[in-house]
Amino acid sequence: ESGAPIYRVATQEDITERRQAEEALRRSEMRYRRTLDNMLEGVQILSHDYRYLYLNTSAEIQNRRPNSDLLGNHFVDMWPGIDETLVYKAIWQSLEEGNASSMEIEFTYPDGMVRWFDLSIQPIDEGVLILSFDITERIQVEKALRKSEERHRQISGLISDYVYSGTVSAEGV
């Protein structure tokens, strides 16, 4: 060999700060994930191409199907006919125009079961965030109350008609 000197260069980098930052980020992501996973509201995230990216346990209960059936799949494929609803329009407006909205909607499941939901739909970097809260019991109570009030008005009307027609004037005594 030629006898030319061989130079070796070694570098040393302290990656302590980078590792600490990565660990802090990992802990922060876990904390936010746990928060979303345990919310009472259903939490759903759809991508810009309408695919499910995330669903929490409450969303799974509200959807009445396992999250694993939905994740990665297209929203419209999972709920036939949904593209004809106000919910779809609100999601589209959120994704395409950046509009946030909220609404109370009646949802009929494929098996005919009906539930009511309070929805909040808002744009996020990943696509759209949908928060849902089942308000079926409140709606049922409100309907029962309106029905009861109507019956009360009818009975009150009958009683006042009866009392009015059955009174005797002082002159007739």
NORSUL-V136473 format. One record per residue. N is the residue number from 1. PHI is phi in radians with two decimals (999 if undefined). PSI is psi in whole degrees, -180 to 180 (* if undefined). NEAR is the number of other C-alpha atoms within 12 Angstrom. Layout:
BEGIN
n->N phi->PHI psi->PSI near->NEAR
n->N phi->PHI psi->PSI near->NEAR
END
This chain:
BEGIN
n->1 phi->999 psi->169 near->5
n->2 phi->-1.42 psi->-14 near->5
n->3 phi->1.42 psi->8 near->5
n->4 phi->-1.21 psi->141 near->6
n->5 phi->-1.15 psi->143 near->7
n->6 phi->-1.79 psi->124 near->8
n->7 phi->-1.82 psi->134 near->6
n->8 phi->-2.08 psi->135 near->6
n->9 phi->-2.00 psi->130 near->6
n->10 phi->-2.12 psi->138 near->6
n->11 phi->-2.14 psi->153 near->6
n->12 phi->-2.31 psi->131 near->7
n->13 phi->-2.22 psi->133 near->8
n->14 phi->-1.47 psi->112 near->9
n->15 phi->-1.80 psi->14 near->10
n->16 phi->-0.99 psi->-49 near->11
n->17 phi->-1.11 psi->-41 near->11
n->18 phi->-1.11 psi->-44 near->12
n->19 phi->-1.11 psi->-40 near->12
n->20 phi->-1.13 psi->-41 near->13
n->21 phi->-1.14 psi->-42 near->13
n->22 phi->-1.11 psi->-41 near->14
n->23 phi->-1.17 psi->-41 near->14
n->24 phi->-1.11 psi->-40 near->14
n->25 phi->-1.14 psi->-43 near->14
n->26 phi->-1.06 psi->-45 near->14
n->27 phi->-1.11 psi->-41 near->14
n->28 phi->-1.11 psi->-45 near->14
n->29 phi->-1.09 psi->-41 near->15
n->30 phi->-1.12 psi->-41 near->14
n->31 phi->-1.12 psi->-45 near->14
n->32 phi->-1.16 psi->-39 near->15
n->33 phi->-1.09 psi->-46 near->18
n->34 phi->-1.07 psi->-40 near->14
n->35 phi->-1.06 psi->-50 near->17
n->36 phi->-1.12 psi->-43 near->25
n->37 phi->-1.04 psi->-32 near->23
n->38 phi->-1.83 psi->10 near->18
n->39 phi->-1.23 psi->148 near->21
n->40 phi->-1.19 psi->-35 near->19
n->41 phi->-1.27 psi->147 near->28
n->42 phi->-1.22 psi->136 near->34
n->43 phi->-2.12 psi->123 near->35
n->44 phi->-2.28 psi->138 near->42
n->45 phi->-2.12 psi->125 near->38
n->46 phi->-1.90 psi->142 near->35
n->47 phi->-1.32 psi->174 near->28
n->48 phi->-1.10 psi->-21 near->25
n->49 phi->-1.77 psi->22 near->20
n->50 phi->1.18 psi->28 near->32
n->51 phi->-1.76 psi->144 near->26
n->52 phi->-1.21 psi->124 near->31
n->53 phi->-1.79 psi->-33 near->27
n->54 phi->-2.70 psi->142 near->33
n->55 phi->-2.53 psi->137 near->36
n->56 phi->-1.62 psi->-180 near->35
n->57 phi->-1.10 psi->-40 near->27
n->58 phi->-1.10 psi->-38 near->26
n->59 phi->-1.12 psi->-39 near->34
n->60 phi->-1.07 psi->-43 near->26
n->61 phi->-1.14 psi->-45 near->19
n->62 phi->-1.15 psi->-37 near->33
n->63 phi->-1.31 psi->-18 near->33
n->64 phi->1.04 psi->36 near->23
n->65 phi->-2.80 psi->154 near->20
n->66 phi->-1.12 psi->141 near->17
n->67 phi->-0.99 psi->-32 near->27
n->68 phi->-1.09 psi->-25 near->19
n->69 phi->-1.25 psi->-26 near->21
n->70 phi->-1.74 psi->-39 near->28
n->71 phi->-0.94 psi->129 near->25
n->72 phi->1.48 psi->-12 near->21
n->73 phi->-1.65 psi->158 near->22
n->74 phi->-1.32 psi->132 near->22
n->75 phi->-0.89 psi->-48 near->31
n->76 phi->-1.17 psi->-34 near->23
n->77 phi->-1.18 psi->-30 near->17
n->78 phi->-1.43 psi->-23 near->25
n->79 phi->-2.32 psi->80 near->25
n->80 phi->-0.94 psi->133 near->15
n->81 phi->1.58 psi->-11 near->17
n->82 phi->-1.09 psi->-26 near->22
n->83 phi->-1.24 psi->-3 near->19
n->84 phi->-1.81 psi->12 near->14
n->85 phi->-1.93 psi->166 near->18
n->86 phi->-1.14 psi->-31 near->21
n->87 phi->-1.08 psi->-47 near->33
n->88 phi->-1.08 psi->-43 near->28
n->89 phi->-1.04 psi->-42 near->22
n->90 phi->-1.15 psi->-40 near->30
n->91 phi->-1.13 psi->-45 near->42
n->92 phi->-1.03 psi->-47 near->32
n->93 phi->-1.11 psi->-34 near->22
n->94 phi->-1.19 psi->-46 near->30
n->95 phi->-1.23 psi->-44 near->29
n->96 phi->-1.55 psi->-32 near->21
n->97 phi->-2.04 psi->-6 near->18
n->98 phi->1.34 psi->20 near->20
n->99 phi->-1.51 psi->139 near->21
n->100 phi->-1.74 psi->151 near->26
n->101 phi->-2.65 psi->164 near->27
n->102 phi->-2.46 psi->151 near->24
n->103 phi->-2.84 psi->159 near->25
n->104 phi->-1.88 psi->125 near->23
n->105 phi->-2.30 psi->152 near->24
n->106 phi->-1.66 psi->131 near->24
n->107 phi->-2.12 psi->128 near->28
n->108 phi->-1.84 psi->121 near->21
n->109 phi->-1.30 psi->162 near->19
n->110 phi->-0.95 psi->-28 near->16
n->111 phi->-1.51 psi->4 near->10
n->112 phi->1.68 psi->-11 near->9
n->113 phi->-1.13 psi->140 near->14
n->114 phi->-2.03 psi->133 near->21
n->115 phi->-2.37 psi->156 near->26
n->116 phi->-1.93 psi->141 near->24
n->117 phi->-2.35 psi->143 near->29
n->118 phi->-1.67 psi->118 near->27
n->119 phi->-1.98 psi->144 near->32
n->120 phi->-2.19 psi->124 near->28
n->121 phi->-2.15 psi->124 near->35
n->122 phi->-2.53 psi->146 near->32
n->123 phi->-1.25 psi->143 near->28
n->124 phi->-2.41 psi->170 near->22
n->125 phi->-0.98 psi->-39 near->14
n->126 phi->-1.31 psi->-20 near->20
n->127 phi->2.70 psi->-100 near->30
n->128 phi->-2.47 psi->141 near->37
n->129 phi->-1.85 psi->128 near->39
n->130 phi->-2.07 psi->119 near->39
n->131 phi->-1.84 psi->132 near->35
n->132 phi->-2.32 psi->142 near->38
n->133 phi->-2.32 psi->127 near->31
n->134 phi->-1.30 psi->117 near->27
n->135 phi->-2.00 psi->20 near->24
n->136 phi->-0.98 psi->-46 near->23
n->137 phi->-1.07 psi->-43 near->16
n->138 phi->-1.09 psi->-44 near->17
n->139 phi->-1.09 psi->-42 near->20
n->140 phi->-1.11 psi->-41 near->17
n->141 phi->-1.13 psi->-43 near->13
n->142 phi->-1.09 psi->-42 near->14
n->143 phi->-1.11 psi->-44 near->14
n->144 phi->-1.11 psi->-39 near->14
n->145 phi->-1.14 psi->-45 near->14
n->146 phi->-1.08 psi->-40 near->14
n->147 phi->-1.12 psi->-44 near->14
n->148 phi->-1.12 psi->-42 near->14
n->149 phi->-1.10 psi->-40 near->14
n->150 phi->-1.11 psi->-44 near->14
n->151 phi->-1.06 psi->-42 near->14
n->152 phi->-1.07 psi->-44 near->15
n->153 phi->-1.09 psi->-41 near->14
n->154 phi->-1.12 psi->-46 near->14
n->155 phi->-1.12 psi->-43 near->14
n->156 phi->-1.06 psi->-40 near->15
n->157 phi->-1.11 psi->-42 near->14
n->158 phi->-1.13 psi->-43 near->15
n->159 phi->-1.13 psi->-45 near->14
n->160 phi->-1.17 psi->-36 near->15
n->161 phi->-1.08 psi->-44 near->13
n->162 phi->-1.12 psi->-48 near->12
n->163 phi->-1.11 psi->-42 near->12
n->164 phi->-1.13 psi->-46 near->13
n->165 phi->-1.31 psi->-18 near->11
n->166 phi->-1.73 psi->0 near->11
n->167 phi->-1.38 psi->148 near->13
n->168 phi->-1.94 psi->134 near->10
n->169 phi->-1.29 psi->159 near->9
n->170 phi->-1.15 psi->-26 near->6
n->171 phi->-1.25 psi->-24 near->6
n->172 phi->-1.48 psi->0 near->6
n->173 phi->-1.54 psi->* near->6
END
